[in-house]
Amino acid sequence: MGLVTSQPAAGEARNPLFPVRERETQRHRIEILDNPIAAEQPALARSLEAELRRLLKDADVGTVEVRFRVCRDGTAGEAVRFICKVENPPCDGEDGRVQWRWWSPMMETVQDFRTALEEGLQVRRDRLASRARGRTV
C-alpha cells in the first residue's frame, strides 16, 4: 500500500518522503497530498511526516488527507514557516464517523507542530465525548 504523494509531479503520484507503514490499514490511512517543505528542508519535512504518523496512529481518526503549505513574508533568510491541514475525506456518513478537519497555526518547528496537533486532537476527543454524553442523556 502506498501514499498518494508528498510532492505531485506533473499530475502523477510520486513516492512519499516517508513510506506508509505496514500497520496502516486501508481504513486508517494517512495520505500526505502535498508537502512543499520537502523542496526547501527535506529533513524537516520527513520529521513532520513522522510526527504526524506517530500522533495519529492511535487517534482513531480514520483515513485522513494532509496538506502542508509554506508561508513567506518576503524576508531574506527567514526560517521556513508553514501551516498544515488535516481532514477526513468526504464520506457518505454511513459508517457513523464524524468528519474531522484541523488547520494549524503558523509554525516553524516540529515541536510547534506536535503541540498544535496534540491540542487539536484533544479538542476532537472532548467534542466526541460531549457528543456521546448528549446521546445517552
N, C-alpha and C positions, 0 to 999 in steps of 0.2 A: 504494500500500500504506500502511496506517496502523497506528498502535498501538491497543491496546485503550483505554487511558486513563491520564492522570496522576491524575485525580480522578473516581471514578464518581459519577454524578448520578442518583438515583432508579432505580438499576439499569440505566441506559443508559450506553453508552460515550460519552465526550466526546473532543474533540480533545486531544492531548497538549500539554504545555508545549513540548516540543522535538520537532518532527515527525520521522518516520522518514526517513532519508536514502535517496536512490535506490539507493545501493550496497548497502544491506542486502537480502539475498535472503531468500526465504521460509525457507530452511534456516538462516540466521544472523540471525534476527530478535531484537530486544531489545524485550520487551513490559514497559512500566512499568505495572503494575497498580494501584499505589497510591503517591501521593506527597503526604501531608498537609502536608509542609513548605511546599508552594506556597501554602497558605492564610495562612501567617504570614510567610514570607520568599520571595516568588516568585523573586527573583534568585538566592538560594542554591539553590532547587530546580532552576532552569534550569542553573546551573553544575554541580550534582551530576549531572544527567542528561547533560550534555555530556561531563563527565569519564568517566562510566560508558561512554558510547559510544566515546570515544577509547581507553580501556583495553581494552575487549572487542573492538574491531573486528578485530584481528589475533590474538586469543587462541584462535581455533578452538574455541569452547565450544558452537557450535550455537545453537539458539533458547534464550533464557533469559527467565524471568519475574522481575521485580524489584518488590520492595515496600520502601518506606521507612516508618518509624514515628517519630513524635515522642515523646520521653520527658520527663516532667516530675517534679520533686520538690516542686513547690508554692511555690518561692521566687519572689517577685515580681521581675520584671525580669531573670530568668535568661536566659542565651543559649539559643537553640534547640539542644537535644541530640537526636540521632537515631541510629537503627540502620538497617541495610539488610540485606535478604535477597535473594540472587541464586541462582536454581536453574534447572536444566533441567526442563521439564515432564515428567511421567511419559511413558514411551515403552515400546514393546514390546521394545526391545533388539535388534531385527533389524539395525539399521544399524551395530552394533558400538561405538557410543559408550558411554562410561561416564557415568552421570548424575552431575552435579556440583551441590553445594549449598554456599553460603558465607553465613555470618552474620557481620556486622561487630561490632566492639566499639562501645561508646557513643562518639559523635563529635560535634564541634561545627563543624568547618570542612571545606571542600573538600580541603584539604591532608591532614587526618586521614583522610578517605575515600580519597584517592588512595593514601596509604601503606598503609592496611589492605588495600585491594583488590589492590594490587601484590603484597603479601605473600601474600594468598590465592591469587592466580594462580600465584605461584612455587611454593607448596606443591602446587598441582594439577599443574604441569609436572613437578616432582620425582616425584610419585606415578605419573604416567603413564610417565615414563622408567623408573622402577623396575619397574613392571608389564611394560613392553616387554622389559626385560632378563631378567625372570623367565621370559618365554615363549621366549626364544632360548637359554636355558641347558638 
